[in-house]
Amino acid sequence: MEYKTIELDVREDLKNKIEPFQKIMEAIKECKENDKFILHAPFKPVPLFAVLKAKGFIHEVEELERKHWKVTFTKKS
């Protein structure tokens, strides 16, 4: 079975003071078990962890460089 990966970079939105929460919620809507959602953000998006955990996601966090965090969310059953 093939799993999909959705990638979203919200660094520019946040730089321009645009709230990306709706965009993130839209992006994860179609995720099924074992699909991945990769988020690029300028900070570690801790509040999002609980929101997506409630929707069945686990996460891994990497700080790629200053002001560039990559969070990989994986949908679990």
C-alpha positions, 0 to 999 in steps of 0.5 A: 500500500502506498502512503501519501506525504503532504508538505506545507511550509508556513514560514512565509505566512507567519512572517507576513502575519497570516495565521496558518491554522486553517491551511494546516487543518485543510492539509491534514483532512485527507490523511489516512493511516500511515500518511505523513504531513510535514510542516516547516515552521519558524519555531517549534509549534508546540500547541499544534502537537496536542491538536493533531494528537487528538486527530490521531497523529504522532510527531517527530521534530527536527530543528534544521537551522535557526528559525526553521523547524521541520515536524513530521506528523504521521497519522495512526489509527 
